[in-house]
Amino acid sequence: MPNKKSAQKELRKSVKREAANVKVKNVMKTTVKKSLKKVLAEDKSVKEDLALIMKAVDKAAKKGVIKKQAANRKKSRLAKKINSLK
């Protein structure tokens, strides 16, 4: 435990921030995983979910949970896989 008052406050803040980041990251990861399962199963309905997937990834990038370029890379790779379904 920190000894100084400011360090204690910073610890409390970091715990709250971590909890919020974990929540956003989990939502993003689950939507991506669900879409990848649909792609592997060659389910055509995944094309309709593309907007929701992009939204979750963009939200994580906007909140600073992942970097902007990492979000762009994830979206690009997912879109490529989804658009390859015929």
PDB file of N, CA, C and O in Angstrom:
ATOM      1  N   MET A   1       0.836  -1.187   0.000  1.00  0.00           N
ATOM      2  CA  MET A   1       0.000   0.000   0.000  1.00  0.00           C
ATOM      3  C   MET A   1       0.879   1.248   0.000  1.00  0.00           C
ATOM      4  O   MET A   1       1.908   1.312   0.674  1.00  0.00           O
ATOM      5  N   PRO A   2       0.439   2.237  -0.778  1.00  0.00           N
ATOM      6  CA  PRO A   2       1.178   3.502  -0.796  1.00  0.00           C
ATOM      7  C   PRO A   2       1.058   4.237   0.536  1.00  0.00           C
ATOM      8  O   PRO A   2       0.065   4.099   1.250  1.00  0.00           O
ATOM      9  N   ASN A   3       2.070   5.008   0.852  1.00  0.00           N
ATOM     10  CA  ASN A   3       2.059   5.745   2.109  1.00  0.00           C
ATOM     11  C   ASN A   3       1.499   7.153   1.963  1.00  0.00           C
ATOM     12  O   ASN A   3       0.801   7.637   2.854  1.00  0.00           O
ATOM     13  N   LYS A   4       1.794   7.807   0.859  1.00  0.00           N
ATOM     14  CA  LYS A   4       1.348   9.184   0.673  1.00  0.00           C
ATOM     15  C   LYS A   4      -0.106   9.231   0.235  1.00  0.00           C
ATOM     16  O   LYS A   4      -0.609   8.317  -0.419  1.00  0.00           O
ATOM     17  N   LYS A   5      -0.763  10.308   0.607  1.00  0.00           N
ATOM     18  CA  LYS A   5      -2.184  10.470   0.314  1.00  0.00           C
ATOM     19  C   LYS A   5      -2.431  10.511  -1.194  1.00  0.00           C
ATOM     20  O   LYS A   5      -3.389   9.913  -1.684  1.00  0.00           O
ATOM     21  N   SER A   6      -1.573  11.213  -1.924  1.00  0.00           N
ATOM     22  CA  SER A   6      -1.749  11.318  -3.372  1.00  0.00           C
ATOM     23  C   SER A   6      -1.534   9.968  -4.051  1.00  0.00           C
ATOM     24  O   SER A   6      -2.198   9.653  -5.038  1.00  0.00           O
ATOM     25  N   ALA A   7      -0.614   9.180  -3.527  1.00  0.00           N
ATOM     26  CA  ALA A   7      -0.361   7.858  -4.097  1.00  0.00           C
ATOM     27  C   ALA A   7      -1.531   6.923  -3.829  1.00  0.00           C
ATOM     28  O   ALA A   7      -1.862   6.087  -4.670  1.00  0.00           O
ATOM     29  N   GLN A   8      -2.158   7.057  -2.666  1.00  0.00           N
ATOM     30  CA  GLN A   8      -3.338   6.248  -2.358  1.00  0.00           C
ATOM     31  C   GLN A   8      -4.484   6.589  -3.308  1.00  0.00           C
ATOM     32  O   GLN A   8      -5.188   5.708  -3.802  1.00  0.00           O
ATOM     33  N   LYS A   9      -4.654   7.888  -3.550  1.00  0.00           N
ATOM     34  CA  LYS A   9      -5.711   8.328  -4.453  1.00  0.00           C
ATOM     35  C   LYS A   9      -5.448   7.816  -5.870  1.00  0.00           C
ATOM     36  O   LYS A   9      -6.370   7.366  -6.550  1.00  0.00           O
ATOM     37  N   GLU A  10      -4.210   7.884  -6.308  1.00  0.00           N
ATOM     38  CA  GLU A  10      -3.853   7.413  -7.646  1.00  0.00           C
ATOM     39  C   GLU A  10      -4.104   5.915  -7.784  1.00  0.00           C
ATOM     40  O   GLU A  10      -4.521   5.446  -8.844  1.00  0.00           O
ATOM     41  N   LEU A  11      -3.853   5.175  -6.724  1.00  0.00           N
ATOM     42  CA  LEU A  11      -4.128   3.739  -6.735  1.00  0.00           C
ATOM     43  C   LEU A  11      -5.621   3.473  -6.893  1.00  0.00           C
ATOM     44  O   LEU A  11      -6.022   2.607  -7.670  1.00  0.00           O
ATOM     45  N   ARG A  12      -6.439   4.219  -6.158  1.00  0.00           N
ATOM     46  CA  ARG A  12      -7.898   4.064  -6.278  1.00  0.00           C
ATOM     47  C   ARG A  12      -8.360   4.387  -7.694  1.00  0.00           C
ATOM     48  O   ARG A  12      -9.197   3.682  -8.258  1.00  0.00           O
ATOM     49  N   LYS A  13      -7.812   5.454  -8.264  1.00  0.00           N
ATOM     50  CA  LYS A  13      -8.188   5.858  -9.614  1.00  0.00           C
ATOM     51  C   LYS A  13      -7.790   4.801 -10.641  1.00  0.00           C
ATOM     52  O   LYS A  13      -8.547   4.493 -11.561  1.00  0.00           O
ATOM     53  N   SER A  14      -6.601   4.258 -10.466  1.00  0.00           N
ATOM     54  CA  SER A  14      -6.132   3.270 -11.441  1.00  0.00           C
ATOM     55  C   SER A  14      -6.964   1.991 -11.382  1.00  0.00           C
ATOM     56  O   SER A  14      -7.174   1.341 -12.406  1.00  0.00           O
ATOM     57  N   VAL A  15      -7.435   1.630 -10.197  1.00  0.00           N
ATOM     58  CA  VAL A  15      -8.287   0.438 -10.063  1.00  0.00           C
ATOM     59  C   VAL A  15      -9.606   0.661 -10.798  1.00  0.00           C
ATOM     60  O   VAL A  15     -10.097  -0.235 -11.484  1.00  0.00           O
ATOM     61  N   LYS A  16     -10.177   1.856 -10.653  1.00  0.00           N
ATOM     62  CA  LYS A  16     -11.430   2.169 -11.344  1.00  0.00           C
ATOM     63  C   LYS A  16     -11.239   2.175 -12.861  1.00  0.00           C
ATOM     64  O   LYS A  16     -12.062   1.641 -13.603  1.00  0.00           O
ATOM     65  N   ARG A  17     -10.140   2.788 -13.308  1.00  0.00           N
ATOM     66  CA  ARG A  17      -9.869   2.846 -14.741  1.00  0.00           C
ATOM     67  C   ARG A  17      -9.665   1.456 -15.323  1.00  0.00           C
ATOM     68  O   ARG A  17     -10.133   1.153 -16.420  1.00  0.00           O
ATOM     69  N   GLU A  18      -8.957   0.614 -14.572  1.00  0.00           N
ATOM     70  CA  GLU A  18      -8.701  -0.741 -15.055  1.00  0.00           C
ATOM     71  C   GLU A  18      -9.995  -1.509 -15.213  1.00  0.00           C
ATOM     72  O   GLU A  18     -10.167  -2.239 -16.189  1.00  0.00           O
ATOM     73  N   ALA A  19     -10.922  -1.354 -14.255  1.00  0.00           N
ATOM     74  CA  ALA A  19     -12.200  -2.051 -14.330  1.00  0.00           C
ATOM     75  C   ALA A  19     -12.989  -1.604 -15.562  1.00  0.00           C
ATOM     76  O   ALA A  19     -13.591  -2.428 -16.251  1.00  0.00           O
ATOM     77  N   ALA A  20     -12.982  -0.304 -15.833  1.00  0.00           N
ATOM     78  CA  ALA A  20     -13.698   0.202 -17.002  1.00  0.00           C
ATOM     79  C   ALA A  20     -13.059  -0.305 -18.290  1.00  0.00           C
ATOM     80  O   ALA A  20     -13.764  -0.687 -19.225  1.00  0.00           O
ATOM     81  N   ASN A  21     -11.725  -0.312 -18.344  1.00  0.00           N
ATOM     82  CA  ASN A  21     -11.032  -0.779 -19.537  1.00  0.00           C
ATOM     83  C   ASN A  21     -11.270  -2.259 -19.786  1.00  0.00           C
ATOM     84  O   ASN A  21     -11.432  -2.681 -20.931  1.00  0.00           O
ATOM     85  N   VAL A  22     -11.290  -3.047 -18.719  1.00  0.00           N
ATOM     86  CA  VAL A  22     -11.521  -4.486 -18.853  1.00  0.00           C
ATOM     87  C   VAL A  22     -12.911  -4.743 -19.422  1.00  0.00           C
ATOM     88  O   VAL A  22     -13.094  -5.634 -20.251  1.00  0.00           O
ATOM     89  N   LYS A  23     -13.882  -3.965 -18.979  1.00  0.00           N
ATOM     90  CA  LYS A  23     -15.251  -4.141 -19.459  1.00  0.00           C
ATOM     91  C   LYS A  23     -15.339  -3.861 -20.959  1.00  0.00           C
ATOM     92  O   LYS A  23     -15.936  -4.636 -21.706  1.00  0.00           O
ATOM     93  N   VAL A  24     -14.748  -2.762 -21.393  1.00  0.00           N
ATOM     94  CA  VAL A  24     -14.782  -2.402 -22.812  1.00  0.00           C
ATOM     95  C   VAL A  24     -14.036  -3.436 -23.645  1.00  0.00           C
ATOM     96  O   VAL A  24     -14.492  -3.829 -24.718  1.00  0.00           O
ATOM     97  N   LYS A  25     -12.891  -3.871 -23.144  1.00  0.00           N
ATOM     98  CA  LYS A  25     -12.075  -4.844 -23.874  1.00  0.00           C
ATOM     99  C   LYS A  25     -12.795  -6.192 -23.986  1.00  0.00           C
ATOM    100  O   LYS A  25     -12.728  -6.847 -25.026  1.00  0.00           O
ATOM    101  N   ASN A  26     -13.476  -6.600 -22.927  1.00  0.00           N
ATOM    102  CA  ASN A  26     -14.204  -7.870 -22.968  1.00  0.00           C
ATOM    103  C   ASN A  26     -15.336  -7.830 -23.982  1.00  0.00           C
ATOM    104  O   ASN A  26     -15.555  -8.805 -24.701  1.00  0.00           O
ATOM    105  N   VAL A  27     -16.056  -6.719 -24.051  1.00  0.00           N
ATOM    106  CA  VAL A  27     -17.135  -6.587 -25.031  1.00  0.00           C
ATOM    107  C   VAL A  27     -16.569  -6.700 -26.438  1.00  0.00           C
ATOM    108  O   VAL A  27     -17.127  -7.388 -27.292  1.00  0.00           O
ATOM    109  N   MET A  28     -15.459  -6.017 -26.664  1.00  0.00           N
ATOM    110  CA  MET A  28     -14.829  -6.061 -27.975  1.00  0.00           C
ATOM    111  C   MET A  28     -14.383  -7.480 -28.323  1.00  0.00           C
ATOM    112  O   MET A  28     -14.646  -7.971 -29.420  1.00  0.00           O
ATOM    113  N   LYS A  29     -13.713  -8.123 -27.390  1.00  0.00           N
ATOM    114  CA  LYS A  29     -13.195  -9.468 -27.649  1.00  0.00           C
ATOM    115  C   LYS A  29     -14.315 -10.466 -27.920  1.00  0.00           C
ATOM    116  O   LYS A  29     -14.195 -11.295 -28.821  1.00  0.00           O
ATOM    117  N   THR A  30     -15.401 -10.399 -27.153  1.00  0.00           N
ATOM    118  CA  THR A  30     -16.480 -11.361 -27.354  1.00  0.00           C
ATOM    119  C   THR A  30     -17.162 -11.167 -28.696  1.00  0.00           C
ATOM    120  O   THR A  30     -17.506 -12.148 -29.355  1.00  0.00           O
ATOM    121  N   THR A  31     -17.366  -9.909 -29.120  1.00  0.00           N
ATOM    122  CA  THR A  31     -17.988  -9.696 -30.432  1.00  0.00           C
ATOM    123  C   THR A  31     -17.083 -10.196 -31.552  1.00  0.00           C
ATOM    124  O   THR A  31     -17.558 -10.772 -32.531  1.00  0.00           O
ATOM    125  N   VAL A  32     -15.788  -9.978 -31.408  1.00  0.00           N
ATOM    126  CA  VAL A  32     -14.847 -10.441 -32.429  1.00  0.00           C
ATOM    127  C   VAL A  32     -14.814 -11.963 -32.467  1.00  0.00           C
ATOM    128  O   VAL A  32     -14.815 -12.557 -33.545  1.00  0.00           O
ATOM    129  N   LYS A  33     -14.785 -12.597 -31.303  1.00  0.00           N
ATOM    130  CA  LYS A  33     -14.742 -14.060 -31.253  1.00  0.00           C
ATOM    131  C   LYS A  33     -16.007 -14.672 -31.845  1.00  0.00           C
ATOM    132  O   LYS A  33     -15.939 -15.658 -32.579  1.00  0.00           O
ATOM    133  N   LYS A  34     -17.168 -14.084 -31.524  1.00  0.00           N
ATOM    134  CA  LYS A  34     -18.427 -14.598 -32.069  1.00  0.00           C
ATOM    135  C   LYS A  34     -18.442 -14.495 -33.589  1.00  0.00           C
ATOM    136  O   LYS A  34     -18.899 -15.405 -34.280  1.00  0.00           O
ATOM    137  N   SER A  35     -17.940 -13.384 -34.097  1.00  0.00           N
ATOM    138  CA  SER A  35     -17.929 -13.203 -35.546  1.00  0.00           C
ATOM    139  C   SER A  35     -16.970 -14.193 -36.209  1.00  0.00           C
ATOM    140  O   SER A  35     -17.270 -14.730 -37.276  1.00  0.00           O
ATOM    141  N   LEU A  36     -15.823 -14.433 -35.582  1.00  0.00           N
ATOM    142  CA  LEU A  36     -14.879 -15.392 -36.160  1.00  0.00           C
ATOM    143  C   LEU A  36     -15.449 -16.800 -36.179  1.00  0.00           C
ATOM    144  O   LEU A  36     -15.201 -17.565 -37.111  1.00  0.00           O
ATOM    145  N   LYS A  37     -16.222 -17.142 -35.137  1.00  0.00           N
ATOM    146  CA  LYS A  37     -16.869 -18.458 -35.129  1.00  0.00           C
ATOM    147  C   LYS A  37     -17.859 -18.572 -36.278  1.00  0.00           C
ATOM    148  O   LYS A  37     -17.956 -19.616 -36.922  1.00  0.00           O
ATOM    149  N   LYS A  38     -18.600 -17.481 -36.535  1.00  0.00           N
ATOM    150  CA  LYS A  38     -19.561 -17.485 -37.633  1.00  0.00           C
ATOM    151  C   LYS A  38     -18.846 -17.580 -38.974  1.00  0.00           C
ATOM    152  O   LYS A  38     -19.332 -18.238 -39.894  1.00  0.00           O
ATOM    153  N   VAL A  39     -17.698 -16.925 -39.088  1.00  0.00           N
ATOM    154  CA  VAL A  39     -16.934 -16.977 -40.330  1.00  0.00           C
ATOM    155  C   VAL A  39     -16.451 -18.402 -40.577  1.00  0.00           C
ATOM    156  O   VAL A  39     -16.534 -18.904 -41.698  1.00  0.00           O
ATOM    157  N   LEU A  40     -15.945 -19.056 -39.526  1.00  0.00           N
ATOM    158  CA  LEU A  40     -15.468 -20.431 -39.682  1.00  0.00           C
ATOM    159  C   LEU A  40     -16.608 -21.386 -40.023  1.00  0.00           C
ATOM    160  O   LEU A  40     -16.416 -22.367 -40.741  1.00  0.00           O
ATOM    161  N   ALA A  41     -17.802 -21.083 -39.497  1.00  0.00           N
ATOM    162  CA  ALA A  41     -18.966 -21.914 -39.803  1.00  0.00           C
ATOM    163  C   ALA A  41     -19.605 -21.520 -41.132  1.00  0.00           C
ATOM    164  O   ALA A  41     -20.592 -22.120 -41.559  1.00  0.00           O
ATOM    165  N   GLU A  42     -19.030 -20.501 -41.782  1.00  0.00           N
ATOM    166  CA  GLU A  42     -19.516 -19.977 -43.053  1.00  0.00           C
ATOM    167  C   GLU A  42     -20.981 -19.543 -42.956  1.00  0.00           C
ATOM    168  O   GLU A  42     -21.789 -19.821 -43.842  1.00  0.00           O
ATOM    169  N   ASP A  43     -21.295 -18.864 -41.870  1.00  0.00           N
ATOM    170  CA  ASP A  43     -22.642 -18.332 -41.641  1.00  0.00           C
ATOM    171  C   ASP A  43     -22.764 -16.979 -42.332  1.00  0.00           C
ATOM    172  O   ASP A  43     -21.957 -16.082 -42.084  1.00  0.00           O
ATOM    173  N   LYS A  44     -23.749 -16.826 -43.182  1.00  0.00           N
ATOM    174  CA  LYS A  44     -23.914 -15.592 -43.956  1.00  0.00           C
ATOM    175  C   LYS A  44     -24.401 -14.430 -43.095  1.00  0.00           C
ATOM    176  O   LYS A  44     -24.242 -13.275 -43.488  1.00  0.00           O
ATOM    177  N   SER A  45     -24.987 -14.704 -41.942  1.00  0.00           N
ATOM    178  CA  SER A  45     -25.541 -13.635 -41.112  1.00  0.00           C
ATOM    179  C   SER A  45     -24.474 -12.758 -40.469  1.00  0.00           C
ATOM    180  O   SER A  45     -24.789 -11.721 -39.885  1.00  0.00           O
ATOM    181  N   VAL A  46     -23.233 -13.164 -40.573  1.00  0.00           N
ATOM    182  CA  VAL A  46     -22.150 -12.383 -39.971  1.00  0.00           C
ATOM    183  C   VAL A  46     -21.965 -11.055 -40.709  1.00  0.00           C
ATOM    184  O   VAL A  46     -21.471 -10.091 -40.124  1.00  0.00           O
ATOM    185  N   LYS A  47     -22.353 -10.992 -41.977  1.00  0.00           N
ATOM    186  CA  LYS A  47     -22.241  -9.745 -42.730  1.00  0.00           C
ATOM    187  C   LYS A  47     -23.141  -8.666 -42.143  1.00  0.00           C
ATOM    188  O   LYS A  47     -22.810  -7.481 -42.201  1.00  0.00           O
ATOM    189  N   GLU A  48     -24.272  -9.067 -41.579  1.00  0.00           N
ATOM    190  CA  GLU A  48     -25.183  -8.109 -40.954  1.00  0.00           C
ATOM    191  C   GLU A  48     -24.623  -7.611 -39.620  1.00  0.00           C
ATOM    192  O   GLU A  48     -24.950  -6.506 -39.186  1.00  0.00           O
ATOM    193  N   ASP A  49     -23.798  -8.403 -38.980  1.00  0.00           N
ATOM    194  CA  ASP A  49     -23.214  -8.024 -37.692  1.00  0.00           C
ATOM    195  C   ASP A  49     -21.959  -7.179 -37.837  1.00  0.00           C
ATOM    196  O   ASP A  49     -21.382  -6.753 -36.836  1.00  0.00           O
ATOM    197  N   LEU A  50     -21.534  -6.933 -39.054  1.00  0.00           N
ATOM    198  CA  LEU A  50     -20.278  -6.220 -39.285  1.00  0.00           C
ATOM    199  C   LEU A  50     -20.279  -4.831 -38.658  1.00  0.00           C
ATOM    200  O   LEU A  50     -19.261  -4.399 -38.117  1.00  0.00           O
ATOM    201  N   ALA A  51     -21.402  -4.129 -38.722  1.00  0.00           N
ATOM    202  CA  ALA A  51     -21.486  -2.780 -38.146  1.00  0.00           C
ATOM    203  C   ALA A  51     -21.322  -2.821 -36.628  1.00  0.00           C
ATOM    204  O   ALA A  51     -20.675  -1.951 -36.045  1.00  0.00           O
ATOM    205  N   LEU A  52     -21.907  -3.829 -35.995  1.00  0.00           N
ATOM    206  CA  LEU A  52     -21.785  -3.950 -34.532  1.00  0.00           C
ATOM    207  C   LEU A  52     -20.355  -4.276 -34.123  1.00  0.00           C
ATOM    208  O   LEU A  52     -19.869  -3.796 -33.098  1.00  0.00           O
ATOM    209  N   ILE A  53     -19.698  -5.080 -34.915  1.00  0.00           N
ATOM    210  CA  ILE A  53     -18.310  -5.443 -34.628  1.00  0.00           C
ATOM    211  C   ILE A  53     -17.417  -4.213 -34.744  1.00  0.00           C
ATOM    212  O   ILE A  53     -16.581  -3.953 -33.878  1.00  0.00           O
ATOM    213  N   MET A  54     -17.607  -3.462 -35.824  1.00  0.00           N
ATOM    214  CA  MET A  54     -16.815  -2.251 -36.036  1.00  0.00           C
ATOM    215  C   MET A  54     -17.054  -1.237 -34.920  1.00  0.00           C
ATOM    216  O   MET A  54     -16.130  -0.553 -34.479  1.00  0.00           O
ATOM    217  N   LYS A  55     -18.303  -1.150 -34.473  1.00  0.00           N
ATOM    218  CA  LYS A  55     -18.649  -0.212 -33.402  1.00  0.00           C
ATOM    219  C   LYS A  55     -17.916  -0.562 -32.113  1.00  0.00           C
ATOM    220  O   LYS A  55     -17.397   0.320 -31.430  1.00  0.00           O
ATOM    221  N   ALA A  56     -17.874  -1.843 -31.784  1.00  0.00           N
ATOM    222  CA  ALA A  56     -17.211  -2.271 -30.551  1.00  0.00           C
ATOM    223  C   ALA A  56     -15.708  -2.002 -30.605  1.00  0.00           C
ATOM    224  O   ALA A  56     -15.114  -1.568 -29.618  1.00  0.00           O
ATOM    225  N   VAL A  57     -15.102  -2.259 -31.749  1.00  0.00           N
ATOM    226  CA  VAL A  57     -13.665  -2.029 -31.900  1.00  0.00           C
ATOM    227  C   VAL A  57     -13.361  -0.534 -31.869  1.00  0.00           C
ATOM    228  O   VAL A  57     -12.386  -0.110 -31.249  1.00  0.00           O
ATOM    229  N   ASP A  58     -14.191   0.263 -32.535  1.00  0.00           N
ATOM    230  CA  ASP A  58     -13.998   1.714 -32.542  1.00  0.00           C
ATOM    231  C   ASP A  58     -14.149   2.310 -31.149  1.00  0.00           C
ATOM    232  O   ASP A  58     -13.417   3.224 -30.770  1.00  0.00           O
ATOM    233  N   LYS A  59     -15.100   1.787 -30.396  1.00  0.00           N
ATOM    234  CA  LYS A  59     -15.328   2.292 -29.041  1.00  0.00           C
ATOM    235  C   LYS A  59     -14.118   2.006 -28.153  1.00  0.00           C
ATOM    236  O   LYS A  59     -13.727   2.846 -27.342  1.00  0.00           O
ATOM    237  N   ALA A  60     -13.531   0.830 -28.304  1.00  0.00           N
ATOM    238  CA  ALA A  60     -12.336   0.486 -27.527  1.00  0.00           C
ATOM    239  C   ALA A  60     -11.180   1.412 -27.892  1.00  0.00           C
ATOM    240  O   ALA A  60     -10.409   1.821 -27.024  1.00  0.00           O
ATOM    241  N   ALA A  61     -11.061   1.740 -29.172  1.00  0.00           N
ATOM    242  CA  ALA A  61      -9.990   2.633 -29.603  1.00  0.00           C
ATOM    243  C   ALA A  61     -10.232   4.056 -29.107  1.00  0.00           C
ATOM    244  O   ALA A  61      -9.302   4.747 -28.693  1.00  0.00           O
ATOM    245  N   LYS A  62     -11.469   4.475 -29.152  1.00  0.00           N
ATOM    246  CA  LYS A  62     -11.797   5.835 -28.721  1.00  0.00           C
ATOM    247  C   LYS A  62     -11.525   6.027 -27.232  1.00  0.00           C
ATOM    248  O   LYS A  62     -11.071   7.092 -26.814  1.00  0.00           O
ATOM    249  N   LYS A  63     -11.797   5.017 -26.447  1.00  0.00           N
ATOM    250  CA  LYS A  63     -11.581   5.105 -25.010  1.00  0.00           C
ATOM    251  C   LYS A  63     -10.132   4.854 -24.614  1.00  0.00           C
ATOM    252  O   LYS A  63      -9.776   4.969 -23.441  1.00  0.00           O
ATOM    253  N   GLY A  64      -9.298   4.512 -25.591  1.00  0.00           N
ATOM    254  CA  GLY A  64      -7.888   4.332 -25.310  1.00  0.00           C
ATOM    255  C   GLY A  64      -7.524   2.957 -24.788  1.00  0.00           C
ATOM    256  O   GLY A  64      -6.415   2.755 -24.293  1.00  0.00           O
ATOM    257  N   VAL A  65      -8.439   2.014 -24.891  1.00  0.00           N
ATOM    258  CA  VAL A  65      -8.160   0.655 -24.433  1.00  0.00           C
ATOM    259  C   VAL A  65      -7.188  -0.033 -25.383  1.00  0.00           C
ATOM    260  O   VAL A  65      -6.280  -0.744 -24.950  1.00  0.00           O
ATOM    261  N   ILE A  66      -7.385   0.183 -26.677  1.00  0.00           N
ATOM    262  CA  ILE A  66      -6.426  -0.275 -27.674  1.00  0.00           C
ATOM    263  C   ILE A  66      -6.037   0.937 -28.523  1.00  0.00           C
ATOM    264  O   ILE A  66      -6.740   1.948 -28.537  1.00  0.00           O
ATOM    265  N   LYS A  67      -4.926   0.822 -29.218  1.00  0.00           N
ATOM    266  CA  LYS A  67      -4.465   1.941 -30.031  1.00  0.00           C
ATOM    267  C   LYS A  67      -5.268   2.018 -31.324  1.00  0.00           C
ATOM    268  O   LYS A  67      -5.869   1.039 -31.765  1.00  0.00           O
ATOM    269  N   LYS A  68      -5.260   3.210 -31.920  1.00  0.00           N
ATOM    270  CA  LYS A  68      -6.059   3.463 -33.114  1.00  0.00           C
ATOM    271  C   LYS A  68      -5.659   2.549 -34.268  1.00  0.00           C
ATOM    272  O   LYS A  68      -6.518   2.000 -34.957  1.00  0.00           O
ATOM    273  N   GLN A  69      -4.359   2.388 -34.476  1.00  0.00           N
ATOM    274  CA  GLN A  69      -3.906   1.545 -35.581  1.00  0.00           C
ATOM    275  C   GLN A  69      -4.232   0.078 -35.329  1.00  0.00           C
ATOM    276  O   GLN A  69      -4.513  -0.662 -36.273  1.00  0.00           O
ATOM    277  N   ALA A  70      -4.199  -0.353 -34.070  1.00  0.00           N
ATOM    278  CA  ALA A  70      -4.568  -1.732 -33.746  1.00  0.00           C
ATOM    279  C   ALA A  70      -6.039  -1.966 -34.067  1.00  0.00           C
ATOM    280  O   ALA A  70      -6.414  -3.032 -34.557  1.00  0.00           O
ATOM    281  N   ALA A  71      -6.868  -0.968 -33.788  1.00  0.00           N
ATOM    282  CA  ALA A  71      -8.294  -1.070 -34.103  1.00  0.00           C
ATOM    283  C   ALA A  71      -8.499  -1.144 -35.611  1.00  0.00           C
ATOM    284  O   ALA A  71      -9.292  -1.951 -36.097  1.00  0.00           O
ATOM    285  N   ASN A  72      -7.784  -0.304 -36.348  1.00  0.00           N
ATOM    286  CA  ASN A  72      -7.898  -0.329 -37.812  1.00  0.00           C
ATOM    287  C   ASN A  72      -7.464  -1.672 -38.375  1.00  0.00           C
ATOM    288  O   ASN A  72      -8.080  -2.195 -39.304  1.00  0.00           O
ATOM    289  N   ARG A  73      -6.409  -2.223 -37.810  1.00  0.00           N
ATOM    290  CA  ARG A  73      -5.908  -3.518 -38.276  1.00  0.00           C
ATOM    291  C   ARG A  73      -6.924  -4.624 -37.998  1.00  0.00           C
ATOM    292  O   ARG A  73      -7.171  -5.471 -38.856  1.00  0.00           O
ATOM    293  N   LYS A  74      -7.517  -4.619 -36.793  1.00  0.00           N
ATOM    294  CA  LYS A  74      -8.529  -5.622 -36.451  1.00  0.00           C
ATOM    295  C   LYS A  74      -9.726  -5.532 -37.392  1.00  0.00           C
ATOM    296  O   LYS A  74     -10.215  -6.544 -37.896  1.00  0.00           O
ATOM    297  N   LYS A  75     -10.189  -4.307 -37.619  1.00  0.00           N
ATOM    298  CA  LYS A  75     -11.354  -4.108 -38.485  1.00  0.00           C
ATOM    299  C   LYS A  75     -11.061  -4.559 -39.907  1.00  0.00           C
ATOM    300  O   LYS A  75     -11.902  -5.188 -40.550  1.00  0.00           O
ATOM    301  N   SER A  76      -9.886  -4.243 -40.392  1.00  0.00           N
ATOM    302  CA  SER A  76      -9.526  -4.614 -41.749  1.00  0.00           C
ATOM    303  C   SER A  76      -9.470  -6.129 -41.920  1.00  0.00           C
ATOM    304  O   SER A  76      -9.995  -6.675 -42.891  1.00  0.00           O
ATOM    305  N   ARG A  77      -8.832  -6.796 -40.972  1.00  0.00           N
ATOM    306  CA  ARG A  77      -8.704  -8.251 -41.065  1.00  0.00           C
ATOM    307  C   ARG A  77     -10.057  -8.938 -40.952  1.00  0.00           C
ATOM    308  O   ARG A  77     -10.329  -9.906 -41.662  1.00  0.00           O
ATOM    309  N   LEU A  78     -10.912  -8.432 -40.050  1.00  0.00           N
ATOM    310  CA  LEU A  78     -12.248  -9.011 -39.915  1.00  0.00           C
ATOM    311  C   LEU A  78     -13.073  -8.798 -41.175  1.00  0.00           C
ATOM    312  O   LEU A  78     -13.739  -9.716 -41.653  1.00  0.00           O
ATOM    313  N   ALA A  79     -13.026  -7.583 -41.709  1.00  0.00           N
ATOM    314  CA  ALA A  79     -13.804  -7.286 -42.914  1.00  0.00           C
ATOM    315  C   ALA A  79     -13.332  -8.155 -44.070  1.00  0.00           C
ATOM    316  O   ALA A  79     -14.141  -8.625 -44.869  1.00  0.00           O
ATOM    317  N   LYS A  80     -12.036  -8.365 -44.157  1.00  0.00           N
ATOM    318  CA  LYS A  80     -11.497  -9.196 -45.238  1.00  0.00           C
ATOM    319  C   LYS A  80     -12.015 -10.626 -45.125  1.00  0.00           C
ATOM    320  O   LYS A  80     -12.397 -11.236 -46.124  1.00  0.00           O
ATOM    321  N   LYS A  81     -12.026 -11.157 -43.904  1.00  0.00           N
ATOM    322  CA  LYS A  81     -12.520 -12.523 -43.696  1.00  0.00           C
ATOM    323  C   LYS A  81     -14.008 -12.625 -43.968  1.00  0.00           C
ATOM    324  O   LYS A  81     -14.477 -13.584 -44.580  1.00  0.00           O
ATOM    325  N   ILE A  82     -14.751 -11.615 -43.502  1.00  0.00           N
ATOM    326  CA  ILE A  82     -16.208 -11.658 -43.674  1.00  0.00           C
ATOM    327  C   ILE A  82     -16.578 -11.497 -45.144  1.00  0.00           C
ATOM    328  O   ILE A  82     -17.472 -12.187 -45.634  1.00  0.00           O
ATOM    329  N   ASN A  83     -15.904 -10.595 -45.855  1.00  0.00           N
ATOM    330  CA  ASN A  83     -16.215 -10.374 -47.268  1.00  0.00           C
ATOM    331  C   ASN A  83     -15.777 -11.524 -48.154  1.00  0.00           C
ATOM    332  O   ASN A  83     -16.229 -11.635 -49.293  1.00  0.00           O
ATOM    333  N   SER A  84     -14.897 -12.387 -47.643  1.00  0.00           N
ATOM    334  CA  SER A  84     -14.464 -13.527 -48.438  1.00  0.00           C
ATOM    335  C   SER A  84     -15.527 -14.632 -48.475  1.00  0.00           C
ATOM    336  O   SER A  84     -15.449 -15.545 -49.296  1.00  0.00           O
ATOM    337  N   LEU A  85     -16.516 -14.542 -47.583  1.00  0.00           N
ATOM    338  CA  LEU A  85     -17.607 -15.541 -47.592  1.00  0.00           C
ATOM    339  C   LEU A  85     -18.449 -15.359 -48.845  1.00  0.00           C
ATOM    340  O   LEU A  85     -18.755 -14.237 -49.247  1.00  0.00           O
ATOM    341  N   LYS A  86     -18.809 -16.451 -49.438  1.00  0.00           N
ATOM    342  CA  LYS A  86     -19.644 -16.368 -50.653  1.00  0.00           C
ATOM    343  C   LYS A  86     -20.923 -17.100 -50.461  1.00  0.00           C
ATOM    344  O   LYS A  86     -21.752 -17.142 -51.370  1.00  0.00           O
TER     345      LYS A  86
END
